[in-house]
Amino acid sequence: MLRYLTAGESHGPGLVTIVEGLPAGIPVDLEAINRDLERRQGGYGRGGRQKIERDRVRVLGGIRHGRTLGSPVALLVENRDWANWQDIMSPLPPDDPAELETRRAQSRRVTRPRPGHADLVGSLKYAHDDARNVLERASARETAARVAAGSLARQLLRQFGIEVVGHVVAIGPVEADPAVLGALSPQELADRAEASPVRCADPAASARMVAEIDAARAEGDSLGGIIEVIATGLPPGLGSHVHWDRRLDGALAGALMSIQAMKGVEIGLGFEAARRRGSAVHDPIAWSPERGYFRTSNRAGGTEGGMSTGMPLVIRVAQKPIATLYRPLPTVEMGTHQPAEASVERSDVCAVPAGAVICECVTAFELARFFLEKFGGDSLEEVRRAYDGYLAYLRTR
C-alpha cells in the first residue's frame, strides 16, 4: 500500500513527509520536486510568507544515488521563518518554571478565533486556551509536505506515460472562457497556466482575475475560486466497483476535500449531470482495432463505476476564500466570552493559483496509489512487467 504521513507546524523547524510503499528503482529528480514546491509558493495574491521561504526538499532516507530503495522515503522541507519563531514555538519547557507564564504572555497567543478557520473548534476539541496550538498545524503551510509527496509520486506515474495538470478556471466571480480552454490540449493548458500569474490558461480572464485580487486586497478581503485537474495516460481499470473504499472517484474526492480550504469536488459534468437527461450525460462506447474500446465523449470525466475508463480524468475543486481577513469579522474572546474582532495572521489575499499545484500533486499521489494497487511490485521492473502484461491483455479484448 502506498501512503504518506506529514508532520510539522507552520512556524516550526520544518515539515516532514514520510512516503511508504514506493517500489525500488524509481529514478528521482529532486529538482523536479523543488520546482513543484516553488510553483506552490507562486501565484498572484500570495502574502509575505512566500518572500521569506524558499522551499527545497532534503532527503532523510529511502533514496540512494537518485533511485528509490523500496524503503520509506523521508523528506524534509525546512521553514526559514523558524529563525524568528524559535522561542515562540520551542518544544522545550523554560529552564525556570516561573518563566512559563512570561513566555506564554510573549508567545503570540491567539484567543480571538477566526471565523472559517480551525481555531475555535480545534481549541474546544483539544482543550487548548491558545488557538496557536491549533492554527500552526491547520495552516495550509502543511501542503508543502503534500506537494513533496505528490511530486515524488508523479515521477512514478511518468514512467508509464501518465501526466497530471492543474489550472485555474475561476477566481471569485471571474471565470475563464470554456471555449478558450476547450480548444487547448492538456499540455497547452499546462504551458499557458505556467505563464499566467494566476495559473489561468485564458489570458483575458487571467487579467480580470488579477484585477479582482487587487480589489479584494484593497478592501481587506480574500478570494476563492475553482481549480481543474486533468490526468492523461491512465489505463482503464484503476479502482474497483466491489467496495466503497476501493472506488477511485471516491478516494480522489476525499483526498482533494482534505486539502485546507477545499469545499467541493466534481468529476466530469459533476453537478451539471443532475440537470440533464441520461442521453446527454453518458458516454457512448466504441471499438477500433487501433484503440480497442473507447468512449466517443468524456462527460463522465474518466471514471465509471468507481474505475478509470482510459479517458482523461477531469476533476474540478472549489476553494473557499482564505479565513484570515485584514478587515476581521466579529468573534468572541476565548475565556472572557466578550465580543471582539478576529485575530489577524499574516496571510494571502488569494491562494487559488497555489491550490492548483496542490490539487495536482494530491491527485498524482492518489493515482499512484491506485496504480500500484493494480500493478504493484517490489521493484519498478516488476511493476512494469505487470503493466505491460495488462496492456497486452487489453489488446486481445
C-alpha positions, 0 to 999 in steps of 0.5 A: 500500500502506498501512503504518506504521513506529514508532520510539522507546524507552520512556524516550526523547524520544518515539515516532514513527509514520510512516503511508504510503499514506493517500489525500488528503482524509481529514478528521482529528480529532486529538482523536479520536486523543488520546482513543484514546491516553488510553483506552490509558493507562486501565484498572484495574491500570495502574502509575505510568507512566500518572500521569506521561504524558499522551499527545497526538499532534503532527503532523510532516507529511502533514496540512494544515488537518485533511485528509490530503495523500496524503503520509506522515503523521508523528506524534509522541507525546512521553514526559514521563518523558524529563525524568528519563531524559535522561542515562540514555538520551542518544544522545550519547557523554560529552564525556570518554571516561573518563566512559563507564564512570561513566555506564554504572555510573549508567545503570540497567543491567539484567543480571538478565533477566526471565523472559517478557520480551525481555531475555535473548534480545534481549541474546544476539541483539544482543550487548548486556551491558545488557538496557536496550538491549533492554527500552526498545524491547520495552516495550509503551510502543511501542503508543502509536505503534500506537494513533496509527496505528490511530486515524488509520486508523479515521477512514478506515474511518468514512467508509464506515460501518465501526466497530471495538470492543474489550472485555474478556471475561476477566481471569485466571480471571474471565470475563464472562457470554456471555449478558450480552454476547450480548444487547448490540449492538456499540455497547452493548458499546462504551458499557458497556466505556467505563464499566467500569474494566476495559473489561468490558461485564458489570458483575458480572464487571467487579467480580470482575475488579477484585477479582482485580487487587487480589489479584494486586497484593497478592501481587506478581503480574500478570494476563492475560486475553482481549480481543474485537474486533468490526468492523461495516460491512465489505463482503464481499470484503476479502482474497483466497483466491489467496495466503497473504499476501493472506488477511485472517484471516491478516494480522489474526492476525499483526498482533494476535500482534505486539502485546507480550504477545499469545499467541493469536488466534481468529476466530469459534468459533476453537478451539471449531470443532475440537470440533464437527461441520461442521453446527454450525460453518458458516454457512448462506447466504441471499438477500433482495432487501433484503440480497442474500446473507447468512449466517443465523449468524456462527460463522465470525466474518466471514471465509471463505476468507481474505475478509470475508463482510459479517458482523461480524468477531469476533476474540478475543486472549489476553494473557499476564500482564505479565513484570515481577513485584514478587515476581521469579522466579529468573534468572541474572546476565548475565556472572557466570552466578550465580543471582539474582532478576529485575530489577524495572521499574516496571510494571502489575499488569494491562494487559488493559483497555489491550490492548483499545484496542490490539487495536482500533486494530491491527485498524482499521489492518489493515482499512484496509489491506485496504480500500484494497487493494480500493478504493484511490485517490489521493484519498478521492473516488476511493476512494469512487467505487470503493466505491460502484461495488462496492456497486452491483455487489453489488446486481445479484448 
